[in-house]
C-alpha cells in the first residue's frame, strides 16, 4: 500500500505525511512544481510537466489496486476508483463507487452554473475540523487496508 498526493492546492500534505510515517508507507507527492524535496526516504516528490491533468495522469498510471490517493479532484477520483485505488478527499470524505456518480453530477452542475452566469461558485473554507476529520479518516483507511492484507 502506497499513498499518492495530488499536491497542487492540497491542504493536508503534512497530515498525510504524519500518518504515512506512523505506518512506514511510501508516499508520492505529485505536482506541477513548487514542491520542496523531502528528506524522508519513503517520500518521493514528483514534479511533472505543466499542463492540464498531467499530474492526474501520472498518478493514474502509477497507482495500483489497494493504494490510497489524496485528492479533491472528482474526475481523478473516478479514474482511480476504476483501478481499485482508494481516493480520499482533504476533508476526510472518501470517494466510493456509491458516491462518485453524485459527486460528478454536482461538479457538472457547478461548472454549468459558472459558464452560464460568468461567475465563480464558492466552496466552503477549509476548517480545523476538516483537518481533524481527514486525519481520522486516513488513519482508519490505512488500518482497514492493512487488515485486508
N, C-alpha and C positions, 0 to 999 in steps of 0.2 A: 504494500500500500504506500502510495506517494501522494503528496499534496501539490497541486498546481494553483498558483495565484494569478488571476487576471489582474495585474498590478496597476494598470493605469487607473487612477482615481479610486483605488481600493483603500477604504479607511481602516481595515483590520489586518494589515500586514504583520504588525508586531504581535498581535494576539495570535495569529496563525503560527508564527514562528515559536511563540511560547508553548503552545500545545504540541507542535511538532517536536520540539526539543524534549519535552517530557516523555514522549513515546519513541524518540530516536527515529523519526520519519524523515525521509528525503523530501525536500521542498524545491520547487522550481518557481521563481518569481519572474513572470514574463511581462515585458512591457516594450513600448516603442522607444524608450530611452529615459535618461534622467535618474537611473537607479544606481545607488552606491553598491560596491561589492560587499559581500558578507563574508566574514572570516570563518564561519562555521562550515566545515567540510561537507555537511549534509545539505547545505543551501546553495543552489545554483541560481545566479542572476542571469537571465536570458534577455538580451536586447535584440529585438527583431527590427527589420526594416520598417520605415514609415509606410503607412497605407492602411486602408480600411480592412479590418478583420485579419491582418497579418498575425497578430498575437493570438487571436482566436484560432486561426488555422494551425498554428504551431502547437497549441495546447491540444486540440482535437487529434492532431497527428501523433503526438507522443503519449497522451493519456491512455490508460488501459482499464479494462473492467476491474472494479474494486478500488480504483484511485478516487481521490476526493479533489474537487475543483472549487475554489472560492471565486465567485463572480456575481455581479449584478446584471450581467448581460443575458437577457432571456433567450435570444436565439442561440447563443453559445451554450447555455444550459440545455436547451433542447437537443442540440447536436451531441452533447456529452451523454445525455440520457440514452441516446441511441446506441452508444458504446458501452453502456452499463457503468459509466463513471457517475459518481455521486456529487452533483453540484449543490453548493450551499451559498445562499446569499449573505451579504455582510451584516444583515440584521439577525442572522441565525435561522432564517426561514429556508428549509430545504426545498429544492425543486424536485418534484416527483412526476412519475408518469400520470398520476391523477391530477396534478395541479398545473402542469406545463401548458396545457391547452388554454386554460383560462388566462394564464399569465401572458401568453402570446396574443390572445384576443384583446386584452386590456391594453397591451402595448400598441397594438394596431389602431385601436380607437383613439388613444392619446396622440399617436402620430398623425392620424387623420384630422383630429381637432387642431393640432398645431398648424398643419398645412392649410386647413380651411379658414382659420381665423388669423393666421400670421402672428400668433402669439405663442409664448412659451407656456408649457404646463409645468407645474411645480411639484416636486416630490417632497415629502416630509423631510425635515432635517434629521441628521444622524445624531442620536442621543446616547448618553451614558448607558441607558437601559438597553439600547440596541447592541452596544458593545458587550455588555454582560450576557445578553441572550445569545450572541454569537459565540462567545467563549464556551458557554454551557453546551450549545448545540454541536459545536465542533468536537468538543471532548466526548460527548455522547456518541456522535457518529463514528469517531475513531474507535471507541471501545466496542461498539456494536460490530464494526467491520473486523476487528481483531478476533472477536468471538466466533465469527463466521469462518475464520481461517484464512 
